[in-house]
Every structure is written in C-alpha cells, then in structure tokens.
Amino acid sequence: MRLAFMGTPDFSVPVLGELIAAGHDVAAVYTRAPAPSGRGHKLKPSPVHAFAEASGLEVRTPKNFKAAEDVDAFAELDLDAAIVVAYGVILPQSVLDAPRHGCLNLHASLLPRWRGAAPIQRAIMAGDKVTGVQVMQMEAGLDTGAVLLSETMPIAQNDTAGSLHDKLSGVAAQLAPRALAALARGGLVATPQPEDGVTYAHKISAAEARIDWTRQAEEVDCHIRGLSPFPGAWFEVEGERVKALMSKPASGNGAPGEILNTDGRLAVACGEGAVEFITLQRAGKKAQDVTEFLRGFALDTGARVS
C-alpha cells in the first residue's frame, strides 16, 4: 500500500521498520520538528526523523495542520492509508479523511481504558494486570475510534514503564503489517468502543512523581515502576532527593516512611505493608543497585524518608 507514517518517539521506530520491510510504499514520514537538546541546546531530530532519513524516506515536520498548504500537501500524496503511532500532533478531519482508508492509529492500551498521552505508565501505576496494543480507525475524538485489530499482553510483576514500553513497541511492530494485510483483503472488522470503562491516561506531571508513603505497599510499588525510568518516582532522605527506579512489595510494618532495615536491604514502611528498593539513583549519579547505594549512603533502621 501507499502510506504515510506519522510518529515521533522510540516507540514508533520499530513499526516504521516493519512497514518498510513488508514492502509498503512509504511516501512520506511525518514527525515532530527537531527540538533543542542537551547543554548546548542543539536541535535534535526525533528518533523517527533520524530513522526515516537513514532509510532514505522523505521527512516532513509541520508544527500542526492549521495551514491549508500542509493539508493540501498531505492530500496530494494520494495515500491508501496513514499509520499513526505516538505522533503527538492533532490531526484535523481533513487529514483523517484524505487517505482512501483513512488514518489508522496504533495505541498502547486496551481501549477505552487509558485513552490519551501516557497509557503505558498509567496502566502500571493503576495496578492493571493486562494491557495490549490496538489498531484504531482514527476520528476527531481523543482515541475514540472503532477498534480494528487487537493484541493483549500481561503486565508482569516486575515490569517498569521502560520494559513494558519495549514489549508493546514490538507488539505494535508486528500488528501494523497484519492490519494492512487484512485491510487489503477486506478482512478488518470495525468494532465500536464500549461506552463503559473509559479512563484517561493524562500526561505525567512532575508534581505526582513524589512518593506518598501513606499509600498501601502495592500502590507505592506500582507508582515506582510506572514512573521508571522517567521521570522517576522520588523521595527525600537526609535532605537529598533520591529516585526509586525498581522495587517490590515486602513484609514489615511501621510508620509511613520509616526505614525498616539496612543490612544490605532497604525497605520502607507504607500506610500498609512495606516496599523494598532494588534500584535507586542519587541526584547527579548513575542508577545503582541497593547494595551499592548503601555503601555510599549509610542509613539507619528507624530513620525516616519523606
């Protein structure tokens, strides 16, 4: 099929790679414009941008589609379909209607649960046991379109947002060519999303990254893993901010925020139960396993974190 690909972050790259490998004609790749990065604030292309250029594909970076010339340029591609994966730009109806088969979005949740910007993080933070990737026929609403194809995946007890991101990216890469093959033979069935069970995966805010030790241990553990590796859930101890990147629920009770042991382990009491840290990161330093962390940061049982 003749396609446009629309995506921006690392998550999207394997999907584009599989579409190229499947022999589809990718007429243009749309992605967010290069953004300032690093200390020098040099413009850095998105992961999709870099991959597309290396693959010899035309790259377009309109800020949005409010300009008529950008909409016209998209329509002039004469597309069979557009594949959209974490693009980060709102598409007007004129763009959604331009390809013969419309725009197909690959979304990393089981809709209508976790519509929106951060479905992977929110699923772990909420303690969900299963997630997946769905191919959706895009319409004007936020992730409201009919589901065309779906693949489920369990969320493991030790999954972080980072590990689940990579797993789901691989699922999406396999699902996109399957969806296009089914579309070509008329084998896709559009299933409207149910009206019940709608939740929104709002963008992660910096304010919610701080750990609330009054919550139950399982909730704190999900919060930590859902924000790992970025932005990283954090707490303060002895005046220093520390990121918690990996944890697990543990036995033990105490006042919320009380350190329960430091003999090569580091567990902290929650509102109910405790959480044991596995990987931590001090400000300005690399991530460390808890044993290495404690060698450089002595903490006493009974001390408090906040």
VONUKE-376769 format. One record per residue (C-alpha): residue number from 1; residue in three letters; y, x, z. Coordinates in Angstrom, 3 decimals. Layout:
! residues N
<node n="NUM" res="ALA" Y="Y" X="X" Z="Z"/>
...
END
This chain:
! residues 306
<node n="1" res="MET" Y="0.000" X="0.000" Z="0.000"/>
<node n="2" res="ARG" Y="3.609" X="0.986" Z="-0.444"/>
<node n="3" res="LEU" Y="5.027" X="1.335" Z="3.051"/>
<node n="4" res="ALA" Y="7.981" X="2.297" Z="5.147"/>
<node n="5" res="PHE" Y="7.199" X="3.831" Z="8.522"/>
<node n="6" res="MET" Y="9.609" X="3.251" Z="11.392"/>
<node n="7" res="GLY" Y="9.128" X="5.197" Z="14.622"/>
<node n="8" res="THR" Y="10.668" X="7.840" Z="16.831"/>
<node n="9" res="PRO" Y="8.703" X="9.419" Z="19.741"/>
<node n="10" res="ASP" Y="5.492" X="11.441" Z="20.051"/>
<node n="11" res="PHE" Y="3.515" X="8.213" Z="20.466"/>
<node n="12" res="SER" Y="4.267" X="7.257" Z="16.860"/>
<node n="13" res="VAL" Y="3.324" X="10.522" Z="15.150"/>
<node n="14" res="PRO" Y="-0.492" X="10.097" Z="15.031"/>
<node n="15" res="VAL" Y="-0.041" X="6.657" Z="13.452"/>
<node n="16" res="LEU" Y="2.049" X="8.122" Z="10.629"/>
<node n="17" res="GLY" Y="-0.501" X="10.890" Z="10.194"/>
<node n="18" res="GLU" Y="-3.357" X="8.417" Z="9.784"/>
<node n="19" res="LEU" Y="-1.421" X="6.317" Z="7.281"/>
<node n="20" res="ILE" Y="-0.824" X="9.418" Z="5.169"/>
<node n="21" res="ALA" Y="-4.492" X="10.431" Z="5.478"/>
<node n="22" res="ALA" Y="-5.577" X="6.941" Z="4.397"/>
<node n="23" res="GLY" Y="-3.719" X="7.400" Z="1.119"/>
<node n="24" res="HIS" Y="-0.905" X="4.920" Z="1.607"/>
<node n="25" res="ASP" Y="2.336" X="5.480" Z="-0.281"/>
<node n="26" res="VAL" Y="4.898" X="6.088" Z="2.476"/>
<node n="27" res="ALA" Y="8.121" X="5.550" Z="0.540"/>
<node n="28" res="ALA" Y="10.434" X="6.410" Z="3.444"/>
<node n="29" res="VAL" Y="10.337" X="7.158" Z="7.147"/>
<node n="30" res="TYR" Y="12.958" X="5.613" Z="9.406"/>
<node n="31" res="THR" Y="13.656" X="7.190" Z="12.790"/>
<node n="32" res="ARG" Y="16.431" X="7.651" Z="15.330"/>
<node n="33" res="ALA" Y="19.076" X="10.210" Z="14.371"/>
<node n="34" res="PRO" Y="18.838" X="13.738" Z="15.828"/>
<node n="35" res="ALA" Y="20.181" X="13.852" Z="19.385"/>
<node n="36" res="PRO" Y="21.758" X="16.655" Z="21.453"/>
<node n="37" res="SER" Y="19.117" X="18.531" Z="23.429"/>
<node n="38" res="GLY" Y="18.916" X="21.458" Z="25.848"/>
<node n="39" res="ARG" Y="21.664" X="23.553" Z="27.359"/>
<node n="40" res="GLY" Y="23.267" X="24.234" Z="24.011"/>
<node n="41" res="HIS" Y="23.269" X="20.531" Z="23.113"/>
<node n="42" res="LYS" Y="21.967" X="21.361" Z="19.661"/>
<node n="43" res="LEU" Y="20.905" X="18.400" Z="17.575"/>
<node n="44" res="LYS" Y="17.143" X="17.978" Z="17.761"/>
<node n="45" res="PRO" Y="15.222" X="15.743" Z="15.341"/>
<node n="46" res="SER" Y="12.810" X="13.195" Z="16.785"/>
<node n="47" res="PRO" Y="9.067" X="14.008" Z="16.742"/>
<node n="48" res="VAL" Y="8.587" X="11.538" Z="13.882"/>
<node n="49" res="HIS" Y="11.501" X="13.090" Z="11.978"/>
<node n="50" res="ALA" Y="10.046" X="16.595" Z="12.301"/>
<node n="51" res="PHE" Y="6.541" X="15.474" Z="11.298"/>
<node n="52" res="ALA" Y="7.774" X="13.450" Z="8.338"/>
<node n="53" res="GLU" Y="9.859" X="16.310" Z="6.954"/>
<node n="54" res="ALA" Y="6.941" X="18.712" Z="7.364"/>
<node n="55" res="SER" Y="4.829" X="16.192" Z="5.423"/>
<node n="56" res="GLY" Y="7.337" X="16.070" Z="2.567"/>
<node n="57" res="LEU" Y="8.466" X="12.497" Z="3.216"/>
<node n="58" res="GLU" Y="11.964" X="11.109" Z="2.826"/>
<node n="59" res="VAL" Y="13.598" X="10.550" Z="6.231"/>
<node n="60" res="ARG" Y="16.356" X="8.025" Z="6.901"/>
<node n="61" res="THR" Y="18.287" X="7.756" Z="10.185"/>
<node n="62" res="PRO" Y="20.629" X="4.742" Z="10.153"/>
<node n="63" res="LYS" Y="22.166" X="4.016" Z="13.558"/>
<node n="64" res="ASN" Y="21.327" X="0.357" Z="13.035"/>
<node n="65" res="PHE" Y="21.102" X="-2.118" Z="10.192"/>
<node n="66" res="LYS" Y="24.507" X="-3.735" Z="10.605"/>
<node n="67" res="ALA" Y="25.782" X="-2.105" Z="7.425"/>
<node n="68" res="ALA" Y="24.885" X="-4.027" Z="4.261"/>
<node n="69" res="GLU" Y="24.174" X="-0.795" Z="2.370"/>
<node n="70" res="ASP" Y="21.425" X="0.138" Z="4.850"/>
<node n="71" res="VAL" Y="19.776" X="-3.268" Z="4.481"/>
<node n="72" res="ASP" Y="20.076" X="-3.065" Z="0.703"/>
<node n="73" res="ALA" Y="18.609" X="0.457" Z="0.630"/>
<node n="74" res="PHE" Y="15.628" X="-0.762" Z="2.647"/>
<node n="75" res="ALA" Y="15.076" X="-3.755" Z="0.347"/>
<node n="76" res="GLU" Y="15.283" X="-1.525" Z="-2.733"/>
<node n="77" res="LEU" Y="12.189" X="0.384" Z="-1.564"/>
<node n="78" res="ASP" Y="10.156" X="-2.599" Z="-2.832"/>
<node n="79" res="LEU" Y="7.637" X="-2.397" Z="0.021"/>
<node n="80" res="ASP" Y="4.349" X="-4.112" Z="0.641"/>
<node n="81" res="ALA" Y="4.891" X="-3.718" Z="4.395"/>
<node n="82" res="ALA" Y="6.698" X="-1.732" Z="7.059"/>
<node n="83" res="ILE" Y="4.806" X="-0.260" Z="10.004"/>
<node n="84" res="VAL" Y="6.917" X="-0.089" Z="13.167"/>
<node n="85" res="VAL" Y="5.848" X="1.981" Z="16.191"/>
<node n="86" res="ALA" Y="8.352" X="2.547" Z="19.021"/>
<node n="87" res="TYR" Y="11.275" X="2.804" Z="16.614"/>
<node n="88" res="GLY" Y="13.990" X="1.948" Z="19.140"/>
<node n="89" res="VAL" Y="16.259" X="0.093" Z="16.685"/>
<node n="90" res="ILE" Y="16.585" X="-3.691" Z="16.499"/>
<node n="91" res="LEU" Y="15.670" X="-4.992" Z="13.046"/>
<node n="92" res="PRO" Y="17.648" X="-7.958" Z="11.678"/>
<node n="93" res="GLN" Y="15.880" X="-10.809" Z="9.926"/>
<node n="94" res="SER" Y="16.979" X="-9.490" Z="6.539"/>
<node n="95" res="VAL" Y="14.975" X="-6.302" Z="7.161"/>
<node n="96" res="LEU" Y="11.990" X="-8.148" Z="8.643"/>
<node n="97" res="ASP" Y="11.804" X="-10.326" Z="5.524"/>
<node n="98" res="ALA" Y="12.259" X="-7.582" Z="2.912"/>
<node n="99" res="PRO" Y="8.650" X="-6.276" Z="2.561"/>
<node n="100" res="ARG" Y="6.169" X="-8.602" Z="0.859"/>
<node n="101" res="HIS" Y="4.025" X="-8.779" Z="4.011"/>
<node n="102" res="GLY" Y="6.879" X="-8.320" Z="6.454"/>
<node n="103" res="CYS" Y="7.051" X="-5.766" Z="9.275"/>
<node n="104" res="LEU" Y="4.017" X="-5.018" Z="11.443"/>
<node n="105" res="ASN" Y="4.621" X="-3.619" Z="14.920"/>
<node n="106" res="LEU" Y="2.070" X="-1.708" Z="16.992"/>
<node n="107" res="HIS" Y="2.744" X="-2.430" Z="20.647"/>
<node n="108" res="ALA" Y="1.064" X="-0.715" Z="23.599"/>
<node n="109" res="SER" Y="0.144" X="-3.731" Z="25.718"/>
<node n="110" res="LEU" Y="-1.816" X="-6.969" Z="25.568"/>
<node n="111" res="LEU" Y="0.916" X="-9.425" Z="24.680"/>
<node n="112" res="PRO" Y="2.552" X="-11.476" Z="26.026"/>
<node n="113" res="ARG" Y="2.159" X="-9.150" Z="29.036"/>
<node n="114" res="TRP" Y="4.659" X="-6.294" Z="29.018"/>
<node n="115" res="ARG" Y="6.953" X="-7.134" Z="26.170"/>
<node n="116" res="GLY" Y="9.723" X="-4.578" Z="25.926"/>
<node n="117" res="ALA" Y="10.503" X="-0.900" Z="26.283"/>
<node n="118" res="ALA" Y="8.096" X="0.575" Z="28.852"/>
<node n="119" res="PRO" Y="4.717" X="-1.220" Z="28.639"/>
<node n="120" res="ILE" Y="2.573" X="1.816" Z="29.485"/>
<node n="121" res="GLN" Y="4.467" X="2.716" Z="32.651"/>
<node n="122" res="ARG" Y="4.774" X="-0.881" Z="33.823"/>
<node n="123" res="ALA" Y="1.065" X="-1.606" Z="33.367"/>
<node n="124" res="ILE" Y="0.098" X="1.270" Z="35.674"/>
<node n="125" res="MET" Y="2.875" X="0.550" Z="38.159"/>
<node n="126" res="ALA" Y="1.698" X="-3.059" Z="38.429"/>
<node n="127" res="GLY" Y="-1.913" X="-2.014" Z="39.063"/>
<node n="128" res="ASP" Y="-3.272" X="-3.514" Z="35.830"/>
<node n="129" res="LYS" Y="-6.922" X="-2.705" Z="35.145"/>
<node n="130" res="VAL" Y="-6.835" X="-3.153" Z="31.371"/>
<node n="131" res="THR" Y="-4.332" X="-2.664" Z="28.566"/>
<node n="132" res="GLY" Y="-4.507" X="-2.038" Z="24.837"/>
<node n="133" res="VAL" Y="-2.705" X="-1.895" Z="21.514"/>
<node n="134" res="GLN" Y="-1.893" X="-4.905" Z="19.387"/>
<node n="135" res="VAL" Y="-0.643" X="-5.267" Z="15.832"/>
<node n="136" res="MET" Y="2.030" X="-7.944" Z="15.774"/>
<node n="137" res="GLN" Y="3.852" X="-9.692" Z="12.950"/>
<node n="138" res="MET" Y="7.463" X="-8.987" Z="13.821"/>
<node n="139" res="GLU" Y="10.014" X="-11.756" Z="14.208"/>
<node n="140" res="ALA" Y="13.521" X="-11.916" Z="15.624"/>
<node n="141" res="GLY" Y="12.450" X="-12.289" Z="19.283"/>
<node n="142" res="LEU" Y="11.559" X="-9.339" Z="21.516"/>
<node n="143" res="ASP" Y="7.828" X="-8.741" Z="20.912"/>
<node n="144" res="THR" Y="7.235" X="-12.461" Z="20.422"/>
<node n="145" res="GLY" Y="5.433" X="-12.413" Z="17.056"/>
<node n="146" res="ALA" Y="1.882" X="-13.519" Z="16.327"/>
<node n="147" res="VAL" Y="-0.894" X="-11.024" Z="17.072"/>
<node n="148" res="LEU" Y="-2.862" X="-9.846" Z="14.027"/>
<node n="149" res="LEU" Y="-5.268" X="-7.285" Z="15.495"/>
<node n="150" res="SER" Y="-6.043" X="-6.060" Z="18.984"/>
<node n="151" res="GLU" Y="-7.899" X="-3.259" Z="20.763"/>
<node n="152" res="THR" Y="-8.344" X="-3.245" Z="24.545"/>
<node n="153" res="MET" Y="-8.749" X="-0.251" Z="26.843"/>
<node n="154" res="PRO" Y="-9.462" X="0.033" Z="30.575"/>
<node n="155" res="ILE" Y="-6.899" X="1.798" Z="32.756"/>
<node n="156" res="ALA" Y="-8.725" X="4.472" Z="34.775"/>
<node n="157" res="GLN" Y="-8.028" X="5.011" Z="38.464"/>
<node n="158" res="ASN" Y="-6.678" X="8.479" Z="37.686"/>
<node n="159" res="ASP" Y="-4.621" X="7.539" Z="34.618"/>
<node n="160" res="THR" Y="-0.978" X="8.518" Z="34.594"/>
<node n="161" res="ALA" Y="1.631" X="7.238" Z="32.174"/>
<node n="162" res="GLY" Y="1.145" X="10.512" Z="30.316"/>
<node n="163" res="SER" Y="-2.631" X="10.295" Z="29.971"/>
<node n="164" res="LEU" Y="-2.587" X="6.601" Z="29.065"/>
<node n="165" res="HIS" Y="0.181" X="7.252" Z="26.534"/>
<node n="166" res="ASP" Y="-2.038" X="9.756" Z="24.734"/>
<node n="167" res="LYS" Y="-5.079" X="7.479" Z="24.781"/>
<node n="168" res="LEU" Y="-3.162" X="4.495" Z="23.432"/>
<node n="169" res="SER" Y="-1.461" X="6.602" Z="20.788"/>
<node n="170" res="GLY" Y="-4.920" X="7.498" Z="19.489"/>
<node n="171" res="VAL" Y="-5.943" X="3.836" Z="19.522"/>
<node n="172" res="ALA" Y="-2.804" X="2.885" Z="17.580"/>
<node n="173" res="ALA" Y="-3.515" X="5.598" Z="15.004"/>
<node n="174" res="GLN" Y="-6.931" X="4.081" Z="14.302"/>
<node n="175" res="LEU" Y="-5.718" X="0.490" Z="14.422"/>
<node n="176" res="ALA" Y="-2.914" X="0.775" Z="11.839"/>
<node n="177" res="PRO" Y="-5.114" X="1.674" Z="8.822"/>
<node n="178" res="ARG" Y="-7.605" X="-1.013" Z="9.877"/>
<node n="179" res="ALA" Y="-4.834" X="-3.595" Z="9.951"/>
<node n="180" res="LEU" Y="-3.597" X="-2.617" Z="6.485"/>
<node n="181" res="ALA" Y="-7.101" X="-2.693" Z="5.026"/>
<node n="182" res="ALA" Y="-7.605" X="-6.178" Z="6.449"/>
<node n="183" res="LEU" Y="-4.180" X="-7.230" Z="5.184"/>
<node n="184" res="ALA" Y="-5.069" X="-6.040" Z="1.664"/>
<node n="185" res="ARG" Y="-8.206" X="-8.182" Z="1.568"/>
<node n="186" res="GLY" Y="-6.551" X="-11.179" Z="3.241"/>
<node n="187" res="GLY" Y="-8.574" X="-10.767" Z="6.397"/>
<node n="188" res="LEU" Y="-5.841" X="-10.826" Z="9.038"/>
<node n="189" res="VAL" Y="-5.555" X="-13.947" Z="11.176"/>
<node n="190" res="ALA" Y="-2.220" X="-14.537" Z="12.928"/>
<node n="191" res="THR" Y="-2.736" X="-15.756" Z="16.488"/>
<node n="192" res="PRO" Y="0.411" X="-17.024" Z="18.241"/>
<node n="193" res="GLN" Y="1.025" X="-15.531" Z="21.662"/>
<node n="194" res="PRO" Y="0.326" X="-17.845" Z="24.605"/>
<node n="195" res="GLU" Y="3.346" X="-19.238" Z="26.381"/>
<node n="196" res="ASP" Y="1.922" X="-18.380" Z="29.798"/>
<node n="197" res="GLY" Y="1.706" X="-14.874" Z="31.244"/>
<node n="198" res="VAL" Y="4.893" X="-13.449" Z="29.749"/>
<node n="199" res="THR" Y="6.166" X="-10.327" Z="31.538"/>
<node n="200" res="TYR" Y="8.833" X="-7.828" Z="30.502"/>
<node n="201" res="ALA" Y="8.487" X="-4.056" Z="30.615"/>
<node n="202" res="HIS" Y="12.090" X="-3.213" Z="31.350"/>
<node n="203" res="LYS" Y="13.253" X="0.340" Z="30.747"/>
<node n="204" res="ILE" Y="12.562" X="2.620" Z="33.711"/>
<node n="205" res="SER" Y="15.705" X="3.201" Z="35.769"/>
<node n="206" res="ALA" Y="16.402" X="6.336" Z="37.787"/>
<node n="207" res="ALA" Y="17.039" X="4.231" Z="40.885"/>
<node n="208" res="GLU" Y="13.469" X="2.911" Z="41.074"/>
<node n="209" res="ALA" Y="11.814" X="6.345" Z="40.986"/>
<node n="210" res="ARG" Y="12.209" X="6.937" Z="44.740"/>
<node n="211" res="ILE" Y="9.003" X="6.162" Z="46.642"/>
<node n="212" res="ASP" Y="9.103" X="3.264" Z="49.091"/>
<node n="213" res="TRP" Y="6.718" X="4.252" Z="51.882"/>
<node n="214" res="THR" Y="6.715" X="0.749" Z="53.381"/>
<node n="215" res="ARG" Y="4.579" X="-0.497" Z="50.474"/>
<node n="216" res="GLN" Y="0.779" X="-0.507" Z="50.554"/>
<node n="217" res="ALA" Y="-1.005" X="2.706" Z="49.615"/>
<node n="218" res="GLU" Y="-2.442" X="1.288" Z="46.393"/>
<node n="219" res="GLU" Y="1.025" X="0.205" Z="45.279"/>
<node n="220" res="VAL" Y="2.534" X="3.606" Z="46.079"/>
<node n="221" res="ASP" Y="-0.264" X="5.354" Z="44.193"/>
<node n="222" res="CYS" Y="0.304" X="3.136" Z="41.128"/>
<node n="223" res="HIS" Y="4.039" X="3.781" Z="41.360"/>
<node n="224" res="ILE" Y="3.475" X="7.550" Z="41.375"/>
<node n="225" res="ARG" Y="1.008" X="7.572" Z="38.486"/>
<node n="226" res="GLY" Y="3.050" X="5.112" Z="36.447"/>
<node n="227" res="LEU" Y="6.093" X="7.408" Z="36.547"/>
<node n="228" res="SER" Y="4.204" X="10.632" Z="35.837"/>
<node n="229" res="PRO" Y="5.149" X="12.924" Z="34.210"/>
<node n="230" res="PHE" Y="8.549" X="11.390" Z="33.519"/>
<node n="231" res="PRO" Y="10.833" X="10.613" Z="35.224"/>
<node n="232" res="GLY" Y="8.571" X="11.361" Z="38.197"/>
<node n="233" res="ALA" Y="8.423" X="9.391" Z="41.443"/>
<node n="234" res="TRP" Y="10.074" X="11.364" Z="44.238"/>
<node n="235" res="PHE" Y="10.606" X="11.648" Z="47.972"/>
<node n="236" res="GLU" Y="12.687" X="13.837" Z="50.261"/>
<node n="237" res="VAL" Y="11.330" X="16.204" Z="52.896"/>
<node n="238" res="GLU" Y="13.372" X="18.689" Z="54.933"/>
<node n="239" res="GLY" Y="16.383" X="17.953" Z="52.747"/>
<node n="240" res="GLU" Y="14.625" X="18.750" Z="49.467"/>
<node n="241" res="ARG" Y="13.680" X="16.342" Z="46.718"/>
<node n="242" res="VAL" Y="10.049" X="16.629" Z="45.597"/>
<node n="243" res="LYS" Y="8.387" X="14.865" Z="42.664"/>
<node n="244" res="ALA" Y="4.913" X="13.416" Z="43.137"/>
<node n="245" res="LEU" Y="3.022" X="13.650" Z="39.835"/>
<node n="246" res="MET" Y="-0.535" X="12.781" Z="40.881"/>
<node n="247" res="SER" Y="-2.001" X="11.056" Z="43.918"/>
<node n="248" res="LYS" Y="-4.828" X="8.880" Z="45.184"/>
<node n="249" res="PRO" Y="-5.200" X="6.334" Z="47.974"/>
<node n="250" res="ALA" Y="-6.523" X="7.883" Z="51.197"/>
<node n="251" res="SER" Y="-7.732" X="6.792" Z="54.610"/>
<node n="252" res="GLY" Y="-5.430" X="7.058" Z="57.595"/>
<node n="253" res="ASN" Y="-2.640" X="5.152" Z="59.257"/>
<node n="254" res="GLY" Y="0.737" X="5.978" Z="60.695"/>
<node n="255" res="ALA" Y="4.395" X="5.109" Z="60.488"/>
<node n="256" res="PRO" Y="5.539" X="4.785" Z="56.866"/>
<node n="257" res="GLY" Y="6.447" X="8.263" Z="55.619"/>
<node n="258" res="GLU" Y="4.560" X="10.118" Z="58.373"/>
<node n="259" res="ILE" Y="2.627" X="13.221" Z="57.273"/>
<node n="260" res="LEU" Y="-0.972" X="12.795" Z="58.426"/>
<node n="261" res="ASN" Y="-2.495" X="16.207" Z="57.642"/>
<node n="262" res="THR" Y="-1.606" X="19.555" Z="56.066"/>
<node n="263" res="ASP" Y="-4.866" X="21.563" Z="56.280"/>
<node n="264" res="GLY" Y="-4.973" X="22.179" Z="52.545"/>
<node n="265" res="ARG" Y="-4.396" X="18.473" Z="52.015"/>
<node n="266" res="LEU" Y="-1.233" X="16.422" Z="52.203"/>
<node n="267" res="ALA" Y="-1.488" X="12.732" Z="52.991"/>
<node n="268" res="VAL" Y="1.412" X="10.455" Z="53.881"/>
<node n="269" res="ALA" Y="1.176" X="7.121" Z="55.658"/>
<node n="270" res="CYS" Y="2.319" X="3.998" Z="53.832"/>
<node n="271" res="GLY" Y="3.009" X="0.476" Z="55.057"/>
<node n="272" res="GLU" Y="-0.761" X="0.041" Z="54.936"/>
<node n="273" res="GLY" Y="-3.129" X="2.966" Z="54.412"/>
<node n="274" res="ALA" Y="-2.067" X="6.363" Z="53.076"/>
<node n="275" res="VAL" Y="-1.594" X="8.302" Z="49.850"/>
<node n="276" res="GLU" Y="-2.908" X="11.812" Z="49.308"/>
<node n="277" res="PHE" Y="-0.980" X="14.046" Z="46.932"/>
<node n="278" res="ILE" Y="-2.777" X="16.030" Z="44.240"/>
<node n="279" res="THR" Y="0.115" X="17.433" Z="42.163"/>
<node n="280" res="LEU" Y="3.706" X="17.983" Z="43.297"/>
<node n="281" res="GLN" Y="6.815" X="19.560" Z="41.825"/>
<node n="282" res="ARG" Y="9.734" X="21.067" Z="43.711"/>
<node n="283" res="ALA" Y="13.183" X="20.966" Z="42.136"/>
<node n="284" res="GLY" Y="13.578" X="23.655" Z="39.503"/>
<node n="285" res="LYS" Y="9.928" X="24.729" Z="39.702"/>
<node n="286" res="LYS" Y="6.738" X="24.055" Z="37.776"/>
<node n="287" res="ALA" Y="4.225" X="21.431" Z="38.842"/>
<node n="288" res="GLN" Y="1.768" X="22.716" Z="41.455"/>
<node n="289" res="ASP" Y="-1.490" X="21.510" Z="42.926"/>
<node n="290" res="VAL" Y="-1.115" X="20.579" Z="46.584"/>
<node n="291" res="THR" Y="-2.785" X="23.744" Z="47.909"/>
<node n="292" res="GLU" Y="-0.339" X="25.959" Z="46.045"/>
<node n="293" res="PHE" Y="2.539" X="23.717" Z="47.070"/>
<node n="294" res="LEU" Y="1.684" X="24.011" Z="50.776"/>
<node n="295" res="ARG" Y="1.505" X="27.792" Z="50.578"/>
<node n="296" res="GLY" Y="5.187" X="27.830" Z="49.676"/>
<node n="297" res="PHE" Y="6.327" X="24.807" Z="51.669"/>
<node n="298" res="ALA" Y="4.819" X="24.591" Z="55.144"/>
<node n="299" res="LEU" Y="4.761" X="21.044" Z="56.501"/>
<node n="300" res="ASP" Y="3.547" X="19.918" Z="59.912"/>
<node n="301" res="THR" Y="1.430" X="16.906" Z="60.748"/>
<node n="302" res="GLY" Y="3.690" X="14.263" Z="62.224"/>
<node n="303" res="ALA" Y="6.742" X="15.293" Z="60.201"/>
<node n="304" res="ARG" Y="8.395" X="12.630" Z="58.088"/>
<node n="305" res="VAL" Y="9.205" X="12.225" Z="54.421"/>
<node n="306" res="SER" Y="11.650" X="9.671" Z="53.106"/>
END
